[in-house]
């Protein structure tokens, strides 16, 4: 059998004080309609990246609503995950000229092996991203509804890669995308749903912390100076997140803001061989600057530390070149910290109104906006308040559960 991630149960009623009763009542009514449903999410890693981040909160909360929910993780060797990382990049628009027959056979053979080990006893399977996208093809004997969930910007995929993956995606009963523009125009067959991701405001990563006492102390303990300005980027170690561009932003901004510090805070996952190589390259570049620091889950940085970083920093950067959604933008804004971010993918969904003035396209523009916020703390504070309100109204976990339950109810005819 595939690995099942061991998780507990969360009570959605804990969110009533925060979000009010209307949304929670709506979620509970949908859960009653789906009583007895067996739901399984499948992805390629139990840690690192946005999908694992979502499922760690989503699955326990769904269980607390009386749904039998599990999370299974597919297996693969380095060659398989090197291929799927290239497929991931190709769906985001990178060229993948090596999608030859042997590569396709390796990908399909791995999905077939995982299909044999899949626990079939569910009514609905949600398949996350390209790594397990072909599972459905090898599971014709399972009487269930199948949903493919795309967490990346697939608006301009590499043509050859998309033509290879498209039949496997079209075999699903439904497909979920973050934005309408991410849906490839030639996708036929599945019911299409537009459902942006969300964060869990009561998770360790997002729960309230006393900023002055706890966050600054954690920052001090990690070798940073609490009395000097700090900018950070929290992300996977991925070229789409433009980490070298962030270092260039720091170089430019530090000329105007003496004593500026930069922390690149990231995570490494076992389904991303490319990330390990990039992590070493980022370290090599960061070591050239005394006040540029690199932190990861390899050296003890977990969700609580990320929480502290996002609260203690003066400005959070998310200089993505392509982005599916960018949960870290919602995380930072939820904590009242201003964000300067790439004007790409799902990030503009999170930065509306005045916040949209801090969407950027270039290193120069990013550095300029960072310096402005560091020099105008009153503007930064107002942006943080505006961002927190927007995230509360649109991008917290109960809303995501409501939207996905509505789709599942439609599919199963509950």
C-alpha positions in Angstrom: 0.0 0.0 0.0 1.1 3.6 -0.6 2.2 5.6 2.4 -0.6 7.3 4.4 0.4 10.5 6.2 -0.6 10.1 9.9 -2.8 13.1 10.9 -5.3 13.9 13.6 -8.6 15.8 13.7 -9.4 19.5 13.9 -12.6 21.1 15.1 -13.9 23.7 12.6 -15.9 25.3 15.4 -12.6 26.7 16.7 -12.8 29.1 13.7 -16.2 30.6 14.6 -14.7 33.4 16.8 -12.4 34.3 13.9 -14.7 34.0 10.9 -18.2 34.2 12.3 -20.9 31.5 12.0 -22.3 31.9 8.5 -19.4 30.3 6.6 -18.9 27.6 9.3 -22.6 26.7 9.2 -22.4 26.5 5.4 -19.4 24.1 5.6 -21.1 22.0 8.3 -24.3 21.7 6.2 -22.3 20.5 3.2 -20.5 18.0 5.4 -23.9 16.6 6.6 -24.9 16.1 2.9 -21.6 14.2 2.3 -21.8 12.1 5.5 -20.2 8.7 5.0 -18.1 9.9 2.1 -14.6 8.4 1.7 -12.1 11.0 0.4 -8.4 10.6 -0.5 -5.9 13.2 -1.6 -2.8 12.0 -3.4 0.5 13.8 -4.0 4.2 13.1 -4.3 5.7 14.3 -0.9 4.6 14.5 2.7 6.7 17.6 3.4 8.0 20.7 1.6 5.9 22.9 -0.8 2.4 24.3 -0.9 0.5 21.0 -1.4 1.8 19.4 1.7 1.3 22.7 3.6 -2.4 22.7 2.5 -3.1 19.0 3.3 -1.6 19.1 6.8 -4.5 21.4 7.8 -7.1 20.4 5.3 -7.3 16.6 6.0 -7.7 17.0 9.9 -10.3 19.7 9.4 -12.3 17.5 7.0 -12.1 14.6 9.3 -13.4 16.8 12.1 -16.5 17.3 9.9 -17.2 13.6 9.8 -15.7 12.8 6.4 -13.4 9.8 6.2 -10.4 11.6 4.7 -6.9 10.3 4.0 -3.7 11.4 2.3 -1.6 9.0 0.3 1.8 9.7 -1.1 3.2 8.1 -4.2 6.7 6.5 -4.4 9.4 7.2 -6.9 13.2 7.2 -7.4 15.4 10.1 -8.3 14.9 9.5 -12.1 11.1 9.7 -11.8 11.2 12.8 -9.7 13.7 14.4 -12.1 11.2 13.8 -14.8 8.2 15.1 -12.9 10.1 18.2 -11.9 10.7 18.8 -15.6 7.0 18.2 -16.3 6.1 20.7 -13.5 8.4 23.3 -15.0 7.1 22.6 -18.5 3.5 23.1 -17.4 4.6 26.5 -16.2 6.0 27.3 -19.6 9.6 26.0 -19.6 10.7 24.0 -22.7 11.1 20.3 -22.2 12.8 19.1 -25.4 13.7 15.7 -23.9 10.2 14.4 -23.5 11.1 11.3 -25.5 9.5 7.8 -25.5 11.8 6.4 -22.8 11.0 9.4 -20.5 7.2 8.9 -21.1 7.5 5.2 -20.4 9.4 5.8 -17.1 6.7 8.2 -16.0 3.8 5.9 -16.9 5.5 2.8 -15.5 5.9 4.6 -12.1 2.3 5.7 -12.1 1.2 2.1 -12.9 3.3 0.7 -10.0 1.8 3.3 -7.7 -1.7 2.5 -9.0 -1.2 -1.2 -8.0 -0.4 -0.1 -4.4 -3.2 2.5 -4.1 -5.8 1.8 -1.4 -8.9 1.8 -3.6 -11.6 2.1 -0.9 -12.7 5.7 -1.5 -15.5 7.5 -3.2 -13.5 10.5 -4.4 -9.8 10.8 -5.2 -8.1 14.2 -5.5 -4.8 13.9 -7.6 -2.5 16.9 -6.9 -0.3 18.2 -9.8 1.5 16.3 -12.6 3.5 13.7 -10.6 0.5 11.3 -10.1 -1.6 12.6 -13.0 -1.7 9.2 -14.8 -2.9 7.2 -11.8 -6.5 7.4 -13.1 -5.5 5.8 -16.3 -4.4 2.7 -14.5 -7.4 2.5 -12.1 -10.3 1.7 -14.3 -11.5 -0.9 -11.9 -12.0 1.6 -9.1 -15.6 2.9 -8.9 -14.9 6.5 -7.7 -14.9 10.1 -8.8 -11.5 11.5 -9.8 -10.5 15.2 -9.5 -7.2 16.6 -10.8 -6.0 19.6 -8.8 -3.5 21.9 -10.6 -1.5 24.1 -8.1 0.7 25.7 -10.8 0.3 28.3 -13.5 -0.5 26.2 -16.6 -1.8 29.0 -18.7 1.1 28.6 -21.3 2.4 25.1 -21.0 5.1 23.6 -23.2 3.1 22.2 -26.1 4.6 18.7 -26.3 4.4 18.2 -22.5 0.8 19.3 -22.4 -0.2 17.0 -25.3 1.4 14.1 -23.4 -0.4 14.9 -20.1 -3.7 16.2 -21.5 -5.3 12.7 -22.1 -4.5 11.7 -18.5 -6.1 14.9 -17.1 -9.1 14.6 -19.4 -9.8 11.1 -18.0 -10.7 12.8 -14.6 -14.3 13.7 -13.7 -13.2 17.3 -12.7 -10.2 19.5 -12.7 -9.5 22.4 -10.3 -7.5 25.4 -11.1 -6.5 28.5 -9.1 -7.6 31.0 -11.8 -9.7 30.8 -15.0 -6.7 31.9 -17.1 -4.7 28.8 -15.9 -7.1 26.5 -17.7 -5.5 25.4 -21.0 -8.0 26.3 -23.8 -8.0 22.8 -25.4 -8.8 20.9 -22.2 -12.0 18.9 -22.8 -14.0 16.5 -20.7 -13.6 17.3 -17.0 -15.9 19.6 -15.1 -13.8 22.7 -14.5 -13.8 24.4 -11.1 -11.9 27.6 -10.1 -10.9 27.3 -6.4 -7.9 29.3 -5.0 -5.9 27.7 -2.2 -6.0 29.0 1.4 -4.1 29.1 4.6 -4.9 27.8 8.1 -4.9 30.8 10.5 -4.7 28.5 13.6 -1.8 26.3 12.4 1.6 26.6 13.9 2.8 28.6 10.9 0.0 31.2 11.2 -1.1 31.2 14.8 -0.7 34.5 16.8 2.7 35.2 18.3 3.7 38.1 20.5 5.9 39.9 18.0 8.2 41.8 20.3 8.8 39.1 22.8 8.9 35.8 20.8 9.6 36.7 17.2 12.5 39.0 17.8 14.1 36.6 20.3 13.9 33.8 17.7 15.5 36.1 15.2 18.3 36.9 17.6 18.9 33.2 18.3 19.3 32.6 14.6 22.2 35.1 14.3 20.3 38.1 13.0 20.2 41.6 14.7 16.7 42.5 16.0 17.7 46.2 15.9 18.4 46.4 12.2 15.9 46.2 9.3 15.1 42.8 7.9 13.6 41.7 4.6 12.9 38.0 3.8 11.7 35.7 1.2 10.1 32.4 2.2 9.8 29.9 -0.6 10.9 26.6 -2.0 14.4 26.7 -3.4 13.2 27.0 -7.0 14.4 29.2 -9.9 10.7 30.3 -10.5 11.0 32.1 -7.1 14.0 34.1 -8.5 16.2 33.8 -5.3 19.2 35.3 -7.1 17.0 38.2 -8.1 16.1 38.7 -4.4 19.8 38.9 -3.5 20.2 41.5 -6.2 17.2 43.4 -4.7 19.0 43.3 -1.4 22.2 44.6 -2.9 20.4 47.6 -4.4 18.2 48.3 -1.3 21.1 48.1 1.1 22.8 51.1 -0.6 19.8 53.2 0.5 19.1 51.4 3.9 22.3 50.9 5.9 22.4 47.8 8.0 19.8 46.0 6.0 19.6 42.2 6.5 18.1 39.6 4.1 17.0 36.1 5.1 16.1 33.5 2.4 14.0 31.0 4.2 13.1 27.8 2.3 12.3 24.2 2.4 13.5 21.1 0.5 11.3 18.2 -0.6 12.1 14.7 -1.6 10.3 15.0 -4.9 12.5 18.0 -6.1 16.0 16.9 -6.9 16.6 20.3 -8.6 16.0 22.1 -5.3 19.0 20.5 -3.6 21.3 21.7 -6.3 19.8 25.2 -6.2 20.1 25.3 -2.4 23.9 24.8 -2.7 24.1 27.5 -5.4 22.1 30.0 -3.3 24.4 29.4 -0.3 27.4 30.0 -2.5 26.0 33.4 -3.6 24.7 34.4 -0.2 28.1 33.7 1.4 29.5 36.7 -0.5 27.5 39.1 1.7 27.7 39.3 5.5 24.1 40.2 6.0 22.5 37.7 3.6 21.4 34.5 5.4 20.0 31.2 4.1 17.8 29.1 6.4 15.9 25.8 5.6 14.3 22.8 7.2 17.7 21.2 7.0 19.0 23.4 9.8 16.0 23.4 12.1 13.7 26.0 10.5 10.1 24.7 11.0 6.7 26.3 10.8 7.1 28.2 14.1 10.3 29.7 12.9 8.7 30.7 9.6 5.9 32.3 11.5 8.4 34.3 13.6 10.3 35.4 10.5 7.2 36.6 8.7 6.1 38.6 11.8 9.5 40.0 12.7 10.5 41.1 9.2 9.9 44.7 8.0 9.0 43.6 4.4 8.3 40.2 2.9 9.4 39.7 -0.7 7.9 37.1 -3.1 9.7 37.8 -6.3 8.2 35.0 -8.3 8.7 34.8 -12.1 5.8 32.3 -12.4 3.5 31.4 -9.6 0.4 29.2 -9.1 -0.8 31.0 -6.1 1.9 31.7 -3.5 0.6 30.7 -0.1 3.5 32.7 1.5 1.9 35.9 0.3 -1.3 35.1 2.2 0.7 34.0 5.2 2.7 37.3 5.4 -0.3 39.5 4.8 -2.3 37.6 7.4 0.4 38.5 9.9 0.1 42.2 9.0 3.4 42.3 7.3 3.6 44.3 3.9 4.6 42.3 0.8 6.4 43.3 -2.4 5.7 40.5 -4.9 6.0 39.5 -8.6 3.0 40.5 -10.7 2.4 37.0 -11.8 0.0 34.0 -11.4 -2.2 34.0 -8.4 -0.4 36.7 -6.5 -2.5 39.6 -7.8 -5.6 37.7 -6.3 -4.1 38.3 -2.9 -2.8 41.9 -3.5 -5.7 44.1 -4.5 -6.5 47.7 -3.8 -3.5 49.6 -2.4 -1.6 46.4 -2.1 -1.5 46.1 -5.9 0.8 49.1 -6.0 3.5 46.8 -4.6 3.3 44.2 -7.4 6.5 44.4 -9.4 8.0 43.1 -12.7 11.7 43.9 -12.3 14.5 43.7 -9.8 14.8 47.5 -10.0 11.2 48.1 -9.3 11.2 45.5 -6.4 14.2 47.2 -4.7 12.5 50.6 -5.1 9.3 49.4 -3.4 11.2 47.7 -0.6 13.2 50.8 0.1 10.0 52.9 0.1 8.3 50.7 2.7 11.4 50.6 4.9 11.5 54.4 4.8 7.7 54.8 5.3 6.8 52.5 8.2 3.4 54.1 8.5 2.5 53.1 4.9 3.8 49.6 5.7 1.6 49.3 8.7 -1.5 50.4 6.8 -0.7 47.9 4.0 -0.4 45.1 6.6 -3.9 46.0 8.0 -5.4 46.0 4.5 -3.8 42.8 3.6 -4.9 41.0 6.8 -8.5 42.0 6.1 -8.4 40.8 2.5 -6.9 37.4 3.5 -9.5 36.9 6.2 -12.3 37.5 3.8 -11.0 35.3 1.0 -8.2 32.9 1.7 -8.7 31.0 4.9 -9.1 27.3 5.1 -12.9 27.0 5.8 -13.6 28.8 2.5 -11.5 26.3 0.6 -13.3 23.4 2.3 -16.6 24.9 1.4 -15.7 25.3 -2.3 -14.2 21.8 -2.6 -17.2 20.2 -0.8 -19.6 22.0 -3.2 -17.7 20.5 -6.1 -17.6 17.0 -4.6 -21.3 17.2 -3.8 -22.0 18.0 -7.4 -19.9 15.1 -8.6 -21.3 12.4 -6.3 -24.9 13.7 -6.5 -25.3 13.9 -2.8 
